Amino acid sequence: MTIFGWGVFKGMMVTLKNFLTSYFRKPDEGGIFTVQYPEEREKAIENFRNFPFLVYDGSPEKIRCVACGICERECPPKCIHIEMEIDVAGKPTRKPAVFDIDYGLCMNCGMCEEVCPFDSIFMDHAFEVTAPERNEGLVRNKKELSKSNEYFQKVRPTLASSIDQKRKAAEEKKKAAAAPQGVGGQAQPPQGQEPK
C-alpha cells in the first residue's frame, strides 16, 4: 500500500538534507559560497571565453590579422566587419583598415577563434563591457580590440605559449628554407668569393 504524497515527501527530504549539509561543506565540495563582487572575484578558468580581441606582436601596428575575412564569414550572428587596407597603388596590403566587432550582437561562441588560421583573434576574459548607447557604444574598432601578446599570455598562458612555439618553429623553418643551400646541404658563399 502506497501513502499519498510519499514521493513528494522523499524529494523534500533530499532537498532539506542538501540544504543543511551545504553549510558544512567547503565551496569546492558543493557547499555554499558567496563572492563579494566586485571586491572579490572568482578566478576565471583559462578557457573561459567572452568577447573576442585581436593580438599584436610588439606594437599595435604589427597586428597578426591579415584581413582574410574568414572570421567575418563564419561568424553566426554576423557581428564582425572587416575591410582590407589598400596602398597608394590600389593594391591590398594584407592588413585590416577596418575591423569592427559589435559586442551587442556577439554571442561569445568562439567560432572566430576556431577558424582563424593566423592566430590573431581570441576570446577574452573581460566581461564587464558597458556603453551608454547599445547601437553605437558596443561596436568596438580595431584600436579598441587590439591587445598585446603579453596580455594574451597572461590571460590564456597554455594556449599562448603553444601558439608562440608553433609560430617560432614556422619562422625558423622559413628562414632555413630561404637560406641558399650548396652541395651537401652547406650554404654557398656569395658570388665572387671562394669557399673556405
Short mmCIF file of the C-alpha atoms (twelve columns), coordinates in Angstrom:
data_MODEL
# 
_entry.id   MODEL 
# 
loop_
_atom_site.group_PDB 
_atom_site.id 
_atom_site.type_symbol 
_atom_site.label_atom_id 
_atom_site.label_alt_id 
_atom_site.label_comp_id 
_atom_site.label_asym_id 
_atom_site.label_seq_id 
_atom_site.Cartn_x 
_atom_site.Cartn_y 
_atom_site.Cartn_z 
_atom_site.pdbx_PDB_model_num 
ATOM 1   C CA . MET A 1   0.000  0.000  0.000   1 
ATOM 2   C CA . THR A 2   1.414  3.393  -1.023  1 
ATOM 3   C CA . ILE A 3   0.945  6.508  1.026   1 
ATOM 4   C CA . PHE A 4   -0.387 9.515  -0.845  1 
ATOM 5   C CA . GLY A 5   2.371  12.149 -1.286  1 
ATOM 6   C CA . TRP A 6   5.221  9.810  -0.218  1 
ATOM 7   C CA . GLY A 7   7.271  10.699 -3.360  1 
ATOM 8   C CA . VAL A 8   6.904  14.422 -2.689  1 
ATOM 9   C CA . PHE A 9   7.950  13.906 0.941   1 
ATOM 10  C CA . LYS A 10  11.058 11.936 -0.096  1 
ATOM 11  C CA . GLY A 11  12.007 14.640 -2.597  1 
ATOM 12  C CA . MET A 12  11.595 17.363 0.026   1 
ATOM 13  C CA . MET A 13  13.796 15.391 2.450   1 
ATOM 14  C CA . VAL A 14  16.570 15.216 -0.173  1 
ATOM 15  C CA . THR A 15  16.270 18.974 -0.661  1 
ATOM 16  C CA . LEU A 16  16.366 19.580 3.123   1 
ATOM 17  C CA . LYS A 17  19.413 17.295 3.526   1 
ATOM 18  C CA . ASN A 18  21.319 19.093 0.739   1 
ATOM 19  C CA . PHE A 19  20.317 22.480 2.158   1 
ATOM 20  C CA . LEU A 20  21.553 21.658 5.678   1 
ATOM 21  C CA . THR A 21  24.775 19.883 4.668   1 
ATOM 22  C CA . SER A 22  25.733 22.701 2.300   1 
ATOM 23  C CA . TYR A 23  26.520 24.855 5.356   1 
ATOM 24  C CA . PHE A 24  29.182 22.389 6.500   1 
ATOM 25  C CA . ARG A 25  30.833 21.579 3.164   1 
ATOM 26  C CA . LYS A 26  33.627 23.520 1.544   1 
ATOM 27  C CA . PRO A 27  32.688 25.530 -1.588  1 
ATOM 28  C CA . ASP A 28  34.552 23.174 -3.949  1 
ATOM 29  C CA . GLU A 29  32.642 20.214 -2.440  1 
ATOM 30  C CA . GLY A 30  29.255 21.734 -3.189  1 
ATOM 31  C CA . GLY A 31  28.908 23.956 -0.151  1 
ATOM 32  C CA . ILE A 32  27.536 27.456 -0.092  1 
ATOM 33  C CA . PHE A 33  29.899 30.216 -1.070  1 
ATOM 34  C CA . THR A 34  29.457 33.916 -1.535  1 
ATOM 35  C CA . VAL A 35  31.701 36.181 -3.549  1 
ATOM 36  C CA . GLN A 36  31.573 39.830 -2.539  1 
ATOM 37  C CA . TYR A 37  31.607 41.116 -6.124  1 
ATOM 38  C CA . PRO A 38  33.243 43.410 -7.301  1 
ATOM 39  C CA . GLU A 39  35.747 43.490 -4.412  1 
ATOM 40  C CA . GLU A 40  36.191 39.705 -4.599  1 
ATOM 41  C CA . ARG A 41  36.159 37.784 -7.849  1 
ATOM 42  C CA . GLU A 42  36.043 34.173 -8.822  1 
ATOM 43  C CA . LYS A 43  39.218 33.078 -10.580 1 
ATOM 44  C CA . ALA A 44  38.356 32.598 -14.252 1 
ATOM 45  C CA . ILE A 45  39.371 29.301 -15.791 1 
ATOM 46  C CA . GLU A 46  41.812 29.597 -18.672 1 
ATOM 47  C CA . ASN A 47  39.365 28.531 -21.377 1 
ATOM 48  C CA . PHE A 48  36.661 30.927 -20.208 1 
ATOM 49  C CA . ARG A 49  35.503 32.840 -23.249 1 
ATOM 50  C CA . ASN A 50  33.723 36.101 -23.603 1 
ATOM 51  C CA . PHE A 51  34.272 38.806 -26.207 1 
ATOM 52  C CA . PRO A 52  36.981 38.464 -28.879 1 
ATOM 53  C CA . PHE A 53  40.126 40.563 -29.145 1 
ATOM 54  C CA . LEU A 54  42.960 40.892 -31.690 1 
ATOM 55  C CA . VAL A 55  46.567 40.024 -30.854 1 
ATOM 56  C CA . TYR A 56  49.543 42.093 -31.943 1 
ATOM 57  C CA . ASP A 57  53.274 41.413 -31.596 1 
ATOM 58  C CA . GLY A 58  55.455 44.237 -30.301 1 
ATOM 59  C CA . SER A 59  53.489 47.319 -31.338 1 
ATOM 60  C CA . PRO A 60  49.802 47.773 -32.286 1 
ATOM 61  C CA . GLU A 61  50.839 48.295 -35.928 1 
ATOM 62  C CA . LYS A 62  52.113 44.678 -36.030 1 
ATOM 63  C CA . ILE A 63  48.686 43.134 -35.734 1 
ATOM 64  C CA . ARG A 64  48.586 39.458 -36.711 1 
ATOM 65  C CA . CYS A 65  45.345 39.797 -38.662 1 
ATOM 66  C CA . VAL A 66  45.732 39.788 -42.469 1 
ATOM 67  C CA . ALA A 67  42.084 40.721 -43.181 1 
ATOM 68  C CA . CYS A 68  41.350 37.376 -44.855 1 
ATOM 69  C CA . GLY A 69  37.690 37.650 -43.794 1 
ATOM 70  C CA . ILE A 70  37.256 34.036 -42.659 1 
ATOM 71  C CA . CYS A 71  36.050 35.049 -39.193 1 
ATOM 72  C CA . GLU A 72  33.626 37.536 -40.745 1 
ATOM 73  C CA . ARG A 73  32.110 34.843 -42.992 1 
ATOM 74  C CA . GLU A 74  31.932 32.170 -40.277 1 
ATOM 75  C CA . CYS A 75  30.501 34.396 -37.523 1 
ATOM 76  C CA . PRO A 76  26.960 33.072 -36.788 1 
ATOM 77  C CA . PRO A 77  25.390 36.439 -35.767 1 
ATOM 78  C CA . LYS A 78  27.488 38.351 -38.374 1 
ATOM 79  C CA . CYS A 79  28.838 40.807 -35.813 1 
ATOM 80  C CA . ILE A 80  32.320 41.137 -37.420 1 
ATOM 81  C CA . HIS A 81  33.006 43.673 -40.178 1 
ATOM 82  C CA . ILE A 82  36.403 43.770 -41.951 1 
ATOM 83  C CA . GLU A 83  37.739 45.977 -44.732 1 
ATOM 84  C CA . MET A 84  41.220 45.358 -46.144 1 
ATOM 85  C CA . GLU A 85  43.709 48.220 -46.259 1 
ATOM 86  C CA . ILE A 86  44.637 49.454 -49.765 1 
ATOM 87  C CA . ASP A 87  48.036 51.050 -50.537 1 
ATOM 88  C CA . VAL A 88  48.610 54.106 -52.729 1 
ATOM 89  C CA . ALA A 89  48.903 51.911 -55.842 1 
ATOM 90  C CA . GLY A 90  45.457 50.439 -55.168 1 
ATOM 91  C CA . LYS A 91  46.712 47.008 -54.096 1 
ATOM 92  C CA . PRO A 92  45.601 45.223 -50.917 1 
ATOM 93  C CA . THR A 93  48.206 45.287 -48.121 1 
ATOM 94  C CA . ARG A 94  47.031 42.218 -46.167 1 
ATOM 95  C CA . LYS A 95  46.169 44.345 -43.140 1 
ATOM 96  C CA . PRO A 96  42.734 45.399 -41.917 1 
ATOM 97  C CA . ALA A 97  41.862 49.058 -42.436 1 
ATOM 98  C CA . VAL A 98  38.588 48.444 -40.583 1 
ATOM 99  C CA . PHE A 99  37.979 45.664 -38.086 1 
ATOM 100 C CA . ASP A 100 34.793 46.145 -36.081 1 
ATOM 101 C CA . ILE A 101 33.011 43.763 -33.738 1 
ATOM 102 C CA . ASP A 102 29.539 44.559 -32.429 1 
ATOM 103 C CA . TYR A 103 29.617 43.291 -28.846 1 
ATOM 104 C CA . GLY A 104 25.860 43.823 -28.695 1 
ATOM 105 C CA . LEU A 105 25.407 41.045 -31.272 1 
ATOM 106 C CA . CYS A 106 28.310 38.788 -30.285 1 
ATOM 107 C CA . MET A 107 27.102 35.552 -28.708 1 
ATOM 108 C CA . ASN A 108 30.543 34.563 -27.341 1 
ATOM 109 C CA . CYS A 109 30.608 31.318 -29.332 1 
ATOM 110 C CA . GLY A 110 34.350 31.412 -30.094 1 
ATOM 111 C CA . MET A 111 33.850 30.450 -33.739 1 
ATOM 112 C CA . CYS A 112 36.119 33.311 -34.878 1 
ATOM 113 C CA . GLU A 113 38.935 31.931 -32.722 1 
ATOM 114 C CA . GLU A 114 38.431 28.420 -34.076 1 
ATOM 115 C CA . VAL A 115 38.554 29.348 -37.766 1 
ATOM 116 C CA . CYS A 116 41.388 31.913 -37.699 1 
ATOM 117 C CA . PRO A 117 44.420 30.399 -39.492 1 
ATOM 118 C CA . PHE A 118 46.731 33.266 -38.448 1 
ATOM 119 C CA . ASP A 119 46.313 33.011 -34.634 1 
ATOM 120 C CA . SER A 120 45.142 36.595 -34.463 1 
ATOM 121 C CA . ILE A 121 41.715 36.568 -32.770 1 
ATOM 122 C CA . PHE A 122 40.976 35.012 -29.394 1 
ATOM 123 C CA . MET A 123 38.312 35.125 -26.722 1 
ATOM 124 C CA . ASP A 124 38.976 37.429 -23.786 1 
ATOM 125 C CA . HIS A 125 38.134 37.073 -20.102 1 
ATOM 126 C CA . ALA A 126 36.793 40.629 -19.835 1 
ATOM 127 C CA . PHE A 127 33.044 40.585 -19.305 1 
ATOM 128 C CA . GLU A 128 32.328 43.995 -17.778 1 
ATOM 129 C CA . VAL A 129 31.520 45.708 -21.042 1 
ATOM 130 C CA . THR A 130 29.113 48.620 -20.966 1 
ATOM 131 C CA . ALA A 131 28.148 51.521 -23.162 1 
ATOM 132 C CA . PRO A 132 25.748 54.458 -22.820 1 
ATOM 133 C CA . GLU A 133 24.085 53.553 -26.119 1 
ATOM 134 C CA . ARG A 134 23.516 49.991 -27.277 1 
ATOM 135 C CA . ASN A 135 23.644 50.569 -31.042 1 
ATOM 136 C CA . GLU A 136 26.865 52.563 -31.252 1 
ATOM 137 C CA . GLY A 137 28.650 52.153 -27.940 1 
ATOM 138 C CA . LEU A 138 29.081 48.404 -28.130 1 
ATOM 139 C CA . VAL A 139 30.768 48.429 -31.551 1 
ATOM 140 C CA . ARG A 140 34.496 48.044 -30.902 1 
ATOM 141 C CA . ASN A 141 37.014 49.074 -33.562 1 
ATOM 142 C CA . LYS A 142 40.480 47.744 -34.379 1 
ATOM 143 C CA . LYS A 143 42.219 50.047 -31.909 1 
ATOM 144 C CA . GLU A 144 39.938 49.026 -29.032 1 
ATOM 145 C CA . LEU A 145 40.147 45.325 -29.926 1 
ATOM 146 C CA . SER A 146 43.954 45.190 -30.192 1 
ATOM 147 C CA . LYS A 147 45.811 43.731 -27.223 1 
ATOM 148 C CA . SER A 148 49.435 42.687 -26.897 1 
ATOM 149 C CA . ASN A 149 50.797 39.159 -26.995 1 
ATOM 150 C CA . GLU A 150 51.905 39.698 -23.370 1 
ATOM 151 C CA . TYR A 151 48.263 40.274 -22.395 1 
ATOM 152 C CA . PHE A 152 47.308 37.105 -24.277 1 
ATOM 153 C CA . GLN A 153 49.983 35.149 -22.376 1 
ATOM 154 C CA . LYS A 154 48.648 36.499 -19.086 1 
ATOM 155 C CA . VAL A 155 45.016 35.611 -19.855 1 
ATOM 156 C CA . ARG A 156 45.495 32.243 -21.623 1 
ATOM 157 C CA . PRO A 157 49.060 31.106 -20.821 1 
ATOM 158 C CA . THR A 158 48.860 27.497 -22.045 1 
ATOM 159 C CA . LEU A 159 47.345 28.356 -25.425 1 
ATOM 160 C CA . ALA A 160 49.558 31.429 -25.893 1 
ATOM 161 C CA . SER A 161 52.792 29.535 -25.204 1 
ATOM 162 C CA . SER A 162 51.863 26.706 -27.593 1 
ATOM 163 C CA . ILE A 163 50.991 29.225 -30.326 1 
ATOM 164 C CA . ASP A 164 54.241 31.149 -29.734 1 
ATOM 165 C CA . GLN A 165 56.238 27.911 -30.049 1 
ATOM 166 C CA . LYS A 166 54.383 26.998 -33.251 1 
ATOM 167 C CA . ARG A 167 54.979 30.471 -34.739 1 
ATOM 168 C CA . LYS A 168 58.665 30.407 -33.759 1 
ATOM 169 C CA . ALA A 169 59.161 26.970 -35.335 1 
ATOM 170 C CA . ALA A 170 57.424 28.128 -38.543 1 
ATOM 171 C CA . GLU A 171 59.616 31.258 -38.656 1 
ATOM 172 C CA . GLU A 172 62.815 29.218 -38.207 1 
ATOM 173 C CA . LYS A 173 61.706 26.792 -40.916 1 
ATOM 174 C CA . LYS A 174 61.007 29.736 -43.240 1 
ATOM 175 C CA . LYS A 175 64.474 31.216 -42.559 1 
ATOM 176 C CA . ALA A 176 66.136 27.852 -43.172 1 
ATOM 177 C CA . ALA A 177 64.276 27.463 -46.465 1 
ATOM 178 C CA . ALA A 178 65.270 30.975 -47.557 1 
ATOM 179 C CA . ALA A 179 68.991 30.388 -46.875 1 
ATOM 180 C CA . PRO A 180 70.862 29.363 -50.071 1 
ATOM 181 C CA . GLN A 181 71.912 25.703 -49.998 1 
ATOM 182 C CA . GLY A 182 75.003 24.345 -51.735 1 
ATOM 183 C CA . VAL A 183 76.151 20.792 -52.417 1 
ATOM 184 C CA . GLY A 184 75.705 18.515 -49.418 1 
ATOM 185 C CA . GLY A 185 73.372 20.946 -47.636 1 
ATOM 186 C CA . GLN A 186 76.082 23.573 -46.943 1 
ATOM 187 C CA . ALA A 187 75.412 27.247 -47.532 1 
ATOM 188 C CA . GLN A 188 77.039 28.573 -50.704 1 
ATOM 189 C CA . PRO A 189 79.390 31.564 -50.416 1 
ATOM 190 C CA . PRO A 190 78.332 34.849 -52.030 1 
ATOM 191 C CA . GLN A 191 79.187 35.333 -55.722 1 
ATOM 192 C CA . GLY A 192 82.839 36.179 -56.369 1 
ATOM 193 C CA . GLN A 193 84.161 34.534 -53.155 1 
ATOM 194 C CA . GLU A 194 85.884 31.190 -52.822 1 
ATOM 195 C CA . PRO A 195 84.570 28.654 -50.318 1 
ATOM 196 C CA . LYS A 196 86.773 28.222 -47.237 1 
# 
